[in-house]
């Protein structure tokens, strides 16, 4: 019985955490980071202030959680970084995973918040880079290094190769959304963009 109650309480805590993050993201996007208070977030999430402060004692801690969970949602290192052995298959897997990740409306919203508030709150940019993009980028870089070491690719500079590959995808899937409100490529358009990024990378680095 005690175990059931404990599991129930954990589920409730997780539900409240998800409600807080959803409310905070919406308020940050519509009112800015500076224009959103923790009290307003608690109201939007329908939780008490004490519940909010227990999970996120500061607004920076809440934003940090949003960044981390946005980049790591449904992702483990094994998913992001396939086993070496088939460069085409590995790049294709990574490419589609990345396109799905940065193509989510929540990711676009997160980038907009960071860009809008960057002059006054540069720490938001550091969070987005160090907690979000950098770990993901590093995992792709290590995958390319593993293919190089296995002799499946000639990648003397895996950092540049990862940047090139992910950049080709982001330049089509994410960045137009930052400026064009009607940018909404179809699933087939995105698949084609990923396929072309894979083909370009193979042409440059495949052994």
C-alpha positions as CSV (number, residue, x, y, z in Angstrom):
1,X,0.0,0.0,0.0
2,X,2.8,2.4,0.9
3,X,4.5,1.6,-2.4
4,X,1.3,2.4,-4.3
5,X,0.9,5.7,-2.5
6,X,4.5,6.6,-3.2
7,X,4.1,5.8,-6.9
8,X,0.8,7.8,-6.9
9,X,2.6,10.8,-5.4
10,X,5.4,10.5,-7.9
11,X,2.9,10.6,-10.7
12,X,1.2,13.6,-9.3
13,X,4.5,15.4,-8.9
14,X,5.5,14.6,-12.5
15,X,2.1,15.8,-13.7
16,X,2.5,19.1,-11.8
17,X,6.1,19.5,-13.2
18,X,4.8,19.0,-16.7
19,X,2.0,21.6,-16.1
20,X,4.5,24.1,-14.7
21,X,6.9,23.7,-17.7
22,X,4.0,24.0,-20.2
23,X,2.6,27.1,-18.5
24,X,6.1,28.7,-18.2
25,X,6.9,28.1,-21.8
26,X,3.6,29.7,-22.9
27,X,4.0,32.7,-20.6
28,X,7.7,33.2,-21.6
29,X,6.8,33.2,-25.2
30,X,3.8,35.6,-24.9
31,X,5.2,37.9,-22.2
32,X,9.0,37.5,-22.3
33,X,11.3,36.1,-19.7
34,X,11.5,39.3,-17.8
35,X,7.7,39.9,-18.0
36,X,6.8,36.5,-16.5
37,X,6.9,36.0,-12.7
38,X,6.9,32.7,-10.9
39,X,3.6,33.6,-9.3
40,X,2.1,34.0,-12.7
41,X,3.5,30.6,-13.8
42,X,2.0,29.0,-10.7
43,X,-1.4,30.4,-11.5
44,X,-1.1,29.3,-15.2
45,X,-0.2,25.8,-14.1
46,X,-2.9,25.7,-11.4
47,X,-0.5,24.8,-8.7
48,X,0.4,26.5,-5.4
49,X,3.4,28.8,-5.2
50,X,4.9,26.5,-2.6
51,X,4.6,23.6,-5.1
52,X,6.3,25.6,-7.8
53,X,9.1,26.9,-5.5
54,X,9.7,23.3,-4.2
55,X,10.4,22.1,-7.8
56,X,11.9,25.4,-9.2
57,X,13.2,27.8,-6.6
58,X,14.2,30.4,-9.3
59,X,13.0,31.4,-12.7
60,X,16.5,30.5,-14.1
61,X,16.1,27.0,-12.7
62,X,12.8,26.6,-14.4
63,X,14.2,27.9,-17.8
64,X,17.1,25.5,-17.4
65,X,14.7,22.6,-17.0
66,X,12.8,23.7,-20.1
67,X,15.9,23.8,-22.2
68,X,17.2,20.5,-20.9
69,X,14.0,18.6,-21.4
70,X,13.3,20.2,-24.8
71,X,16.6,18.8,-26.2
72,X,16.5,15.5,-24.3
73,X,12.9,14.6,-24.8
74,X,12.6,11.0,-25.9
75,X,16.3,11.0,-26.5
76,X,19.0,8.9,-25.0
77,X,22.6,8.8,-26.1
78,X,22.0,5.5,-27.8
79,X,19.2,7.0,-29.9
80,X,21.2,10.0,-30.9
81,X,24.4,8.1,-31.5
82,X,24.0,4.9,-33.5
83,X,26.5,2.2,-33.5
84,X,29.3,2.5,-36.1
85,X,29.2,0.2,-39.1
86,X,26.8,1.7,-41.6
87,X,27.5,5.4,-42.2
88,X,24.4,5.9,-44.4
89,X,22.1,4.3,-42.0
90,X,23.6,6.2,-39.0
91,X,23.4,9.6,-40.7
92,X,19.9,8.9,-41.8
93,X,18.8,8.0,-38.3
94,X,20.5,11.0,-36.8
95,X,19.2,13.3,-39.5
96,X,15.6,12.4,-39.1
97,X,15.8,12.4,-35.3
98,X,17.3,15.9,-35.5
99,X,14.7,17.2,-38.0
100,X,11.9,15.9,-35.7
101,X,13.5,17.5,-32.7
102,X,14.1,21.0,-34.1
103,X,10.9,20.9,-36.1
104,X,8.7,20.7,-33.0
105,X,6.7,24.0,-32.3
106,X,8.1,23.9,-28.8
107,X,11.7,24.1,-30.0
108,X,10.9,27.1,-32.3
109,X,9.3,28.8,-29.3
110,X,12.3,28.2,-27.2
111,X,14.7,29.7,-29.7
112,X,12.4,32.7,-30.0
113,X,12.4,33.3,-26.2
114,X,16.2,33.1,-26.1
115,X,16.8,35.4,-29.0
116,X,14.3,38.0,-27.8
117,X,15.7,38.1,-24.3
118,X,19.4,37.6,-25.1
119,X,20.5,41.3,-24.8
120,X,19.2,41.5,-21.2
121,X,19.6,37.9,-20.1
122,X,22.7,36.4,-21.8
123,X,22.6,33.5,-19.5
124,X,19.6,32.2,-21.4
125,X,21.8,31.8,-24.5
126,X,24.4,29.9,-22.5
127,X,21.8,27.6,-21.1
128,X,20.4,26.9,-24.6
129,X,23.9,26.2,-26.0
130,X,25.5,24.4,-23.1
131,X,22.6,22.3,-21.8
132,X,20.8,21.8,-25.1
133,X,22.6,22.0,-28.4
134,X,26.2,21.2,-27.3
135,X,25.4,17.8,-25.7
136,X,23.4,16.8,-28.8
137,X,26.1,18.1,-31.2
138,X,28.8,16.3,-29.2
139,X,27.0,13.0,-29.5
140,X,26.9,13.4,-33.3
141,X,30.5,14.4,-33.4
142,X,31.5,11.2,-31.4
143,X,29.4,9.1,-33.7
144,X,31.4,10.4,-36.7
145,X,34.6,9.8,-34.8
146,X,33.6,6.2,-34.2
147,X,32.9,5.7,-37.9
148,X,36.3,7.3,-38.7
149,X,38.0,5.0,-36.3
150,X,36.2,2.0,-37.7
151,X,37.4,2.9,-41.2
152,X,34.0,3.5,-42.5
153,X,34.6,7.2,-43.1
154,X,37.4,9.6,-43.6
155,X,36.5,12.4,-41.1
156,X,39.7,14.1,-40.0
157,X,37.7,16.9,-38.4
158,X,34.5,15.4,-36.9
159,X,33.6,18.7,-35.2
160,X,33.3,20.5,-38.6
161,X,31.6,17.5,-40.2
162,X,28.9,17.4,-37.4
163,X,28.4,21.1,-37.8
164,X,28.0,20.8,-41.5
165,X,25.6,17.9,-41.4
166,X,23.3,19.3,-38.7
167,X,23.6,22.8,-40.2
168,X,22.2,21.6,-43.5
169,X,19.1,20.2,-41.8
170,X,18.6,23.1,-39.4
171,X,18.9,25.6,-42.2
172,X,15.8,24.1,-43.8
173,X,13.7,22.9,-40.9
174,X,14.3,25.4,-38.1
175,X,15.7,28.8,-39.2
176,X,13.1,29.8,-41.7
177,X,10.5,29.3,-39.0
178,X,12.2,32.0,-37.0
179,X,11.2,34.6,-39.5
180,X,8.4,33.1,-41.6
181,X,5.2,32.4,-39.7
182,X,3.8,30.5,-42.7
183,X,6.9,28.2,-43.1
184,X,5.5,24.8,-42.8
185,X,7.3,22.2,-45.0
186,X,5.6,18.9,-45.5
187,X,6.9,15.6,-44.1
188,X,8.1,14.6,-47.5
189,X,9.9,18.0,-47.9
190,X,11.7,17.4,-44.7
191,X,12.6,13.8,-45.6
192,X,14.1,15.0,-48.8
193,X,16.1,17.7,-47.0
194,X,17.5,15.0,-44.7
195,X,18.3,12.7,-47.6
196,X,20.2,15.4,-49.4
197,X,22.2,16.2,-46.2
198,X,23.0,12.6,-45.9
199,X,24.1,12.3,-49.6
200,X,26.2,15.4,-49.3
201,X,28.0,14.2,-46.2
202,X,28.5,10.7,-47.7
203,X,30.0,12.3,-50.9
204,X,32.5,14.2,-48.7
205,X,33.4,11.7,-46.0
206,X,32.5,8.1,-46.9
207,X,35.5,5.9,-47.4
